Amino acid sequence: MRIEILGSAAGGGFPQWNCNCRNCRSLRAGTLRAKSRSQTQVAVSDSGRPWFLLNASPDLRMQIERAPVLQPGDGVRDSPISGVLITSADIDQIAGLLSLRELQPFRIYCTQSLQRILRKDNSAFGMLNRVPRQVCWTNVVPGERFPLLDVEGRESGISCEVFSLADRYPLYVSPERVAELNGEEALLGMILTGSSGMRLAYLPAVPKISDELLCLLETTDLLLFDGTFWSDDELIRVQGSGATAREMGHVPVSGPDGSLQLLAGVRRPRKIFVHVNNTNPMLDESGPEYRQVRAAGWKVAEDGWQLNL
Ligand SMILES: [Zn+2]
C-alpha cells in the first residue's frame, strides 16, 4: 500500500492565519526550526491507482496540486481519486468535499449518521449529487469490514474496518439532529489492509485510549495517530482561556496519561503523529519536546511524506 501524507497539521494549519503564538510568530519570522504544514490529509492506494482520500481537508485542492499521483491522467475530465473515507463530521474532515463538486464520479464512505448531517442539514453538499452518477454514498458500520471499490465497482485491493472512538458530534449539528443519530457513529478510527496484508491505522482524533484500542493497534504495521496537543492545557496557556485538549476530544501527547506513555508498549507499528496543532511545541525541531518524541520512537509527520507498506 502506498500512503501519501498531503497535510499534517490540525485545523487552522501551521501557521494559522490569525495566530500569533510562539510557534506561528517564529515560523513567519524564519527563526523557528520547523516546517509549515497544511491541514491533515492522507491518500492511500494499493498499487498506484485508484487512490482513496482519508477525509477531505479544507486544503484539499492545493494538496492535490502538490501530489502528481492525484492529478488527472487522460481525458478532458479525469481523476485517479475513486473515493473518500470520512471519520467524522468535523469541518476539517469534510470541507474538502465541496472542492470535489466538479461533476467527477467518486464514492464517499461514511456512516449513515454522517450522511444525514451532510445531506439533510447542509444543502451545499447537494452539489455533490447535482447530476445522476456523480457521487455514490456508501454506508459504513462500526465493526464491519468492507472493500474499497473503484468508480466502476471493482475491488481496489484495500479493505477497511472502522470502529467507534467517541459519541460526540460537532457543535454545528443541531441538538434535534443529534438526538436522532447513532452516537457510535460520531467519530471513527479506521484500519486499512492492503493486498500484501499490511495494515495502516488512521486515527487523527482520539479522545481516549482504551486497552481494547491498544490491542487493536498492536495488530497494525503503521500508525498515524492524533498528535494535536502536547499538553492538556496547551490552548488555555496560549490564549488565556478556552477548552482543554481532552474537552476538545484529543488525548495530549505528553504526561502520564498521554499518548506517548500509553502507547509505549505498542511495539509492532511504525508510529507517526499527524494532525499536529500549530501551538504544539513538538513542531520545534530544536526543542526538548521534539527530541522526546523522537527518542520514544515516534516521528512527527510532515507534508509531502510518502510511505510504503
Ligand atoms: Zn499558532
Boltz pocket constraint, residues with backbone or C-beta under 6 A from the ligand:
constraints:
  - pocket:
      binder: B
      contacts: [[A, 15], [A, 16], [A, 19], [A, 20], [A, 21], [A, 22], [A, 23], [A, 24], [A, 25], [A, 278], [A, 279]]
      max_distance: 6.0
